[in-house]
Each structure stands twice: as C-alpha cells, then as structure tokens.
Amino acid sequence: MSTADKKADLAGPGIGNYEDLEKILPNDYKPLLPPMERMKALFAIKDYIEENLCKELNLQMVQVPLIVDVESGVNDMLDRDGSRTPIQFHISNDYDKHPVDAQVVQAATKWKRPALKQFDCKAGEGICTDMKAVRKDYFLDHDHSAYVDQWDWERVMTVEQRNLDYLKETVRKIWKVIYGAGEYARKLYPQLKTNKYPDIPEELTFLHAEEILEMFPDLPRKARETAVLQKYPAVFIIGVGWVLKDGYPHEMRAADYDDWVTETKSKDGKPMHGLNGDILVWNPVTKRRHELTSMGIRVTKETLVKQLEITGQLDFLKLPYHKAIMNDQIPLSIGGGIGQSRTYMYLLRTAHLGEVSVTVWPRILKDICAKRNIHVLE
C-alpha cells in the first residue's frame, strides 16, 4: 500500500468520481416502500429515536443554531486538514455599524458543550438536537450530501466516568435505540421484512482502530472498514484520530472536541489511545460500509492542549470556546452526532440518501441513479 493511498484515505467519502460511483450502485434495486409510505415510516423512526434516545441517555430535546458567530470558534471544522470549510457570510446589520460575520454550521459538535451550561444540565443530564447543517466540500455520491441532518446530543459526565467502559455503555444504549427503531418500523411496515436483506444485527462488536489495522495491515482505512464489516456487520471503532502503528490515524478527527489522545488498554492489555469512535454497519443494499455516528468523551483542558500541539493549532486557545474549556467554565461531557438520513437509509433499505432527504444533486448523479431505478426526491 503506497503512502499516497493511505494519505488520500484519511478524509472524504472514498468515492471521488462518478465513473466509480456508477460501478458500485446496485443494478437490481427495487425500493421496499413507495415515496409516501417511506416518508410515513421515516417520521415514525424519527419520533421513536428522539423519544427513546432521550429516555436512554436522559436527554432533553432543545433548539440548535443553523448559523454561528465566526468569533465564537464553535463551528465544527470536521477534519483537521482544513479541507472542509464552512459557508461564511457578512450580516451588515444597522448599516454596518454593528455587523456580524456568521457561518452556517457544519455540525453542532462544539456548540453543545457550552449549551450544557446554558441549560443548567447536571451530571447524567444532557441535550439532544434536531440539527441541520451544510457541508459544501463533500463529493456528492450515494451517501454524502451537502445537506446534513443529525441528532446532535451531549451529556454531562464526571471525571471518574472518563473511561472505555463508560464509552461502551453509552454506545450500547445508542445501538439499542437504533436497533429498536428498525424493529418498530418493520412492525408498522411489514414490506421492510424481506429475505433479500439480512436482519439488522442486535449486537455491536467493539474493536479498536489499532486492532483493525493489525487484522488488515496492508489496506487503507476504508478498505479495512469494509473488510471488517464482512465479518462483523455492525461495529464500533474506538480510537479515531490518534496516529496508529503504520504512522497514520484511522481517520482525521478535529483536535478540540473528541478525546483521541488519552491512553487506554486493549482487552489483552496492549497500550491504546482514544476515548471516542464511530458506529459503522454493513449496508446490504449498497454492499458498502455505512457510517451512522461519530461520538466520544470530550477533551479536558489537558488533553485539549496535547491534541492542539499535535495538530499545530495552539492558536485556537484564544477562541471563546477553547478558553471556556481551559478555565473550567463548561462541564466535562460525552456527545456525538447520529446521521438522521444515514439512519433512515439503513433502516428503510434505500440505495441512496436522496430517497430519504431532499437536497441538491448534480444532473449526472440523478441520471446514473435513474438508470438503476433509484429516484431521488426533489
């Protein structure tokens, strides 16, 4: 495996052109539900997940910003390589006497932690949001769009809970909700029960990114994920962001929210790093890896500084969000973002994100899809 291949694999969706996309889309696709029934099932799933996620994690649904002040430093920069920048615009306000420079959020990751204080959440309490965002730098394929919807959630935790057991316990609760939503949808819409696709796995397999690298040392990250999902169709990959034994992180992860630097130990006692991770599943419709959520225990002031040193971004410490962490003005927390349309796509067995969300797609993509009986909503 060349260095160039591994570097290119650290960020982005893994498909970079429409010739490759045309090869991977299914040729024998028939949606299990027509568009209106799909919408009914989608909103049943949405209600189920919001109600049960709040119940399992002790969260309250709250309002969330679509735009944030540039000076706040709370926008999510997604990957630390600077390849995905937010949409920014100037609000002239009062003939430019009191202007504001704003950005459309890419996710509410960093907004949520100060929001815990704003909503006066105590340890074990948290918030959940129906977050909408725009990510203009994605390649638009079957499961990446410029429009992003997530259940962005965050919960206050104690310093004693900053360990892998607590992370796994939280992940299991989330998976219980996603699995339950799938079962609920199948009861409401028996058409979703079909021998064509396997059942949604009831249990998640936990693996550290380092363990997956040991299993497939010659493969780049996305190929490793694809290979491991052949064996375990639903996995939580721990330790995303830390540099692994091959000299590369499993994937680039921003330095100022998830803690990927804290030392941990594997089941057999090997030294590992990271208190964060991603839930990935095997999508039997697209026959590809399918990411549902990224989440993690958040940085302390000590691990924030360590991670910003590693990424060469210590100048961030001047921003209000980062100052609040350094001055112990916002609580320790755990949080994540669960992709709404990604989850609908997985549970409703659709071949394309555009069948469960309405956004912009290039004509070439719509034409490729139409040839395969995939019709995106417009």
C-alpha positions in Angstrom: 0.0 0.0 0.0 1.5 3.3 -1.1 1.9 6.3 1.2 -0.3 8.4 -1.2 -3.1 5.9 -0.9 -3.1 6.0 2.8 -2.9 9.8 2.9 -5.8 10.1 0.4 -7.9 7.8 2.5 -7.8 9.9 5.8 -10.7 12.2 4.9 -13.5 12.1 2.4 -16.2 9.7 1.4 -13.9 7.2 -0.5 -15.5 7.7 -3.9 -14.1 10.6 -5.9 -15.7 10.4 -9.3 -19.0 9.3 -11.0 -17.4 6.6 -13.0 -16.5 4.8 -9.8 -20.0 5.6 -8.3 -21.7 4.1 -11.4 -19.8 0.8 -10.7 -20.9 0.4 -7.1 -24.6 1.3 -7.3 -26.9 -1.8 -7.3 -28.3 -2.9 -10.7 -31.2 -4.9 -9.3 -32.7 -2.3 -6.9 -36.3 -2.1 -6.1 -37.3 0.2 -3.2 -39.3 -1.7 -0.4 -41.6 1.3 0.1 -43.0 3.9 -2.3 -42.1 7.5 -1.6 -45.1 8.5 0.6 -45.0 5.3 2.6 -41.3 5.8 3.0 -42.0 9.3 4.5 -44.5 7.9 6.9 -42.0 5.2 8.0 -39.2 7.8 8.2 -41.2 10.1 10.6 -42.2 7.1 12.7 -38.5 6.2 13.0 -37.6 9.9 13.8 -40.2 10.1 16.6 -39.1 6.7 18.0 -35.4 7.6 18.0 -35.9 11.0 19.6 -38.2 9.7 22.3 -36.0 6.7 23.1 -32.6 8.3 22.8 -33.8 11.0 25.3 -35.1 8.2 27.6 -31.9 6.0 27.4 -29.4 8.9 27.8 -31.6 11.2 30.0 -31.6 14.0 27.4 -34.0 16.8 26.6 -34.7 18.0 23.0 -33.6 21.6 22.6 -33.2 24.2 19.9 -29.9 24.4 18.0 -28.3 27.1 15.8 -28.2 26.9 12.0 -25.7 29.9 12.0 -23.0 30.8 14.5 -20.8 33.9 15.0 -17.3 33.3 13.5 -15.6 34.8 16.5 -17.2 32.2 18.8 -15.0 29.3 17.5 -17.9 26.9 17.9 -18.3 25.8 14.3 -17.2 22.2 13.6 -14.2 22.1 11.2 -14.8 18.3 10.7 -11.2 17.2 9.8 -8.1 18.9 10.9 -6.6 19.1 7.5 -8.6 22.2 6.6 -10.2 20.6 3.5 -13.8 21.3 4.6 -14.6 24.9 5.3 -17.9 26.4 6.3 -20.1 28.8 4.3 -19.4 32.3 5.7 -21.3 35.5 5.2 -21.5 39.0 6.4 -24.6 40.4 8.2 -24.3 44.2 7.7 -26.9 45.0 10.4 -27.6 48.6 11.2 -25.8 49.9 8.0 -22.6 48.1 9.1 -22.5 49.9 12.5 -23.0 46.6 14.4 -22.2 43.9 11.9 -21.8 40.2 12.5 -19.7 37.7 10.5 -21.6 34.4 10.6 -21.0 30.8 9.4 -23.5 28.1 8.6 -22.8 25.2 10.9 -21.2 22.1 9.6 -22.3 20.3 12.8 -23.2 21.4 16.3 -20.4 19.5 18.0 -18.7 22.3 19.8 -21.9 24.4 20.4 -23.4 21.6 22.5 -20.9 21.6 25.3 -21.3 25.3 26.3 -25.1 24.7 25.8 -25.0 22.2 28.6 -24.1 25.0 30.9 -26.6 27.3 29.3 -29.4 24.8 30.0 -28.0 24.1 33.5 -27.5 20.4 33.0 -26.1 18.4 35.9 -24.0 15.2 35.7 -26.0 12.5 33.9 -28.3 15.0 32.2 -28.0 16.3 28.6 -29.5 17.7 25.5 -30.4 16.4 22.1 -31.0 18.4 18.9 -32.6 18.1 15.5 -29.5 19.6 13.8 -29.4 20.8 10.2 -26.1 21.8 8.5 -24.4 22.4 5.2 -21.1 20.9 4.2 -20.2 22.3 0.8 -17.0 20.4 0.3 -18.3 16.9 0.1 -18.2 14.9 -3.1 -21.9 14.2 -3.7 -22.4 10.4 -4.0 -25.0 7.9 -2.7 -24.4 8.6 1.0 -22.8 12.0 1.2 -24.8 15.2 0.6 -24.2 18.9 1.0 -27.2 19.0 3.4 -26.6 17.2 6.7 -29.2 16.3 9.4 -28.1 14.8 12.7 -29.3 14.1 16.2 -26.5 16.0 17.8 -26.5 15.1 21.5 -24.4 15.9 24.6 -24.4 14.8 28.2 -22.6 16.0 31.3 -20.3 13.4 32.9 -17.9 13.1 35.8 -14.1 12.8 35.7 -14.5 9.2 37.1 -16.5 8.2 34.0 -13.8 9.2 31.6 -13.0 5.6 30.6 -13.7 3.0 27.9 -16.3 1.1 30.0 -18.5 4.2 30.2 -18.0 5.0 26.5 -19.1 1.4 25.6 -22.1 1.5 27.9 -23.2 4.7 26.2 -22.7 3.3 22.7 -24.7 0.2 23.6 -27.6 2.3 24.6 -27.5 4.2 21.3 -27.4 1.0 19.3 -30.3 -0.4 21.4 -32.3 2.7 20.2 -31.3 2.3 16.5 -32.0 -1.4 16.5 -35.3 -0.8 18.3 -36.3 1.8 15.6 -35.6 -0.7 12.9 -37.8 -3.4 14.6 -40.5 -0.8 15.2 -40.5 0.2 11.5 -40.8 -3.4 10.4 -43.8 -3.9 12.6 -45.5 -0.9 11.1 -44.4 -1.7 7.6 -44.1 -5.5 7.0 -42.8 -4.7 3.5 -39.5 -4.0 5.2 -39.2 -7.7 6.2 -37.6 -9.4 3.2 -35.4 -12.3 2.5 -33.4 -10.1 0.1 -31.6 -8.4 3.0 -30.3 -9.8 6.4 -31.8 -8.6 9.6 -30.3 -5.7 11.4 -27.7 -7.1 13.9 -28.9 -6.9 17.5 -25.4 -6.6 18.9 -22.4 -4.3 18.1 -18.8 -5.5 18.0 -16.3 -3.2 19.7 -12.8 -3.0 18.0 -10.0 -0.5 18.4 -8.7 1.1 15.3 -5.3 -0.4 16.1 -6.8 -3.9 16.3 -8.4 -3.5 12.8 -5.0 -2.3 11.5 -3.4 -5.5 12.8 -6.1 -7.5 11.1 -5.6 -5.8 7.7 -2.2 -4.1 7.8 -1.9 -3.6 4.0 -5.3 -2.0 3.5 -6.1 1.7 3.7 -8.7 2.8 6.2 -11.9 2.5 4.3 -10.9 -0.9 2.8 -10.1 -2.1 6.4 -13.5 -1.0 7.5 -15.1 -2.8 4.5 -13.2 -5.9 5.3 -14.0 -6.0 9.0 -17.7 -5.4 8.3 -17.8 -8.6 6.2 -17.1 -10.4 9.5 -18.9 -8.2 11.9 -21.9 -6.3 10.2 -22.1 -3.7 13.0 -19.0 -2.4 14.7 -17.9 0.5 17.0 -14.4 1.5 16.1 -12.5 3.0 19.1 -9.7 5.5 18.9 -10.3 7.6 15.8 -7.7 10.4 15.4 -4.7 9.0 17.2 -1.7 8.0 14.9 -1.6 4.2 14.7 1.4 1.9 14.3 1.5 2.5 10.5 2.1 6.2 11.1 -1.4 7.4 10.2 -4.6 8.0 12.2 -7.5 5.7 11.3 -9.2 8.9 10.2 -8.6 12.6 10.7 -10.6 14.0 13.7 -10.7 17.6 14.9 -8.5 18.3 17.9 -10.9 20.3 20.0 -13.9 18.1 20.8 -13.3 14.3 21.0 -10.5 13.0 23.2 -8.4 10.7 21.0 -5.1 11.2 22.9 -5.9 9.6 26.3 -4.1 6.3 26.9 -6.2 3.2 27.3 -5.6 -0.6 27.2 -7.0 -3.2 24.9 -8.7 -6.3 26.2 -5.4 -8.2 26.2 -3.5 -5.3 28.0 -1.9 -3.6 24.9 -1.5 0.2 25.2 -4.0 2.0 23.1 -5.3 5.6 22.7 -8.6 7.3 22.4 -12.0 7.7 24.2 -14.0 8.1 21.0 -15.2 6.2 18.0 -17.7 5.6 15.1 -20.6 3.2 14.6 -20.3 1.6 11.2 -22.6 -1.0 9.6 -22.6 -3.1 6.5 -25.3 -1.8 4.2 -26.7 -4.8 2.3 -28.3 -2.6 -0.3 -25.2 -0.8 -1.5 -22.9 -3.6 -0.3 -20.6 -1.0 1.3 -19.5 0.4 4.6 -22.1 2.8 6.1 -21.3 5.2 8.9 -24.1 6.1 11.3 -22.5 8.1 14.1 -19.3 9.6 15.4 -19.1 10.3 19.1 -16.8 10.4 22.1 -15.8 11.5 25.5 -14.8 15.2 25.1 -11.4 16.7 25.8 -10.3 18.0 29.2 -8.2 21.2 29.3 -5.0 19.0 29.5 -6.0 16.7 26.5 -7.1 19.8 24.5 -3.7 21.3 24.7 -2.0 18.0 23.8 -4.2 17.5 20.8 -3.8 21.1 19.6 0.0 20.7 20.0 -0.1 17.6 17.8 -2.2 19.3 15.1 -0.3 22.6 15.3 -3.4 24.6 16.2 -2.5 26.1 19.6 -3.7 29.5 18.3 -7.2 28.1 18.8 -6.8 28.6 22.6 -7.5 32.3 22.0 -11.1 31.5 21.0 -14.0 31.7 23.4 -15.0 28.0 23.2 -11.4 26.9 23.9 -11.0 29.4 26.7 -14.1 28.1 28.4 -12.6 24.6 28.5 -9.2 25.9 29.7 -10.9 27.9 32.5 -13.3 25.1 33.6 -16.3 27.2 32.6 -18.1 24.4 30.8 -18.7 20.8 32.1 -16.9 17.6 31.1 -19.1 15.8 28.6 -19.7 12.9 26.2 -21.5 13.5 23.0 -22.0 12.7 19.3 -23.9 13.1 16.1 -26.2 10.4 14.7 -26.8 10.9 11.0 -30.6 11.1 10.5 -30.8 10.5 6.8 -28.0 7.9 7.0 -30.0 6.0 9.7 -33.2 6.2 7.6 -31.3 5.0 4.6 -30.0 2.0 6.5 -33.3 1.1 8.3 -35.5 1.6 5.3 -33.1 -0.3 3.0 -32.7 2.5 0.4 -29.9 2.7 -2.1 -29.4 6.5 -2.0 -29.5 9.3 0.6 -31.7 11.2 -1.8 -34.6 8.8 -1.3 -34.9 9.9 2.3 -33.8 13.5 2.2 -34.4 16.5 -0.2 -31.3 18.4 -1.3 -29.3 19.3 -4.4 -27.7 16.7 -6.6 -25.9 17.1 -9.9 -27.7 16.0 -13.1 -25.0 13.3 -13.7 -25.8 11.7 -10.4 -29.6 11.8 -11.0 -29.2 10.2 -14.4 -26.9 7.4 -13.1 -29.4 6.7 -10.4 -32.5 6.7 -12.6 -30.9 4.0 -14.9 -30.9 1.8 -11.8 -34.4 2.5 -10.6 -33.1 4.9 -7.9 -35.2 8.1 -7.9 -34.0 10.9 -5.6 -36.6 13.3 -4.0 -36.5 16.8 -5.4 
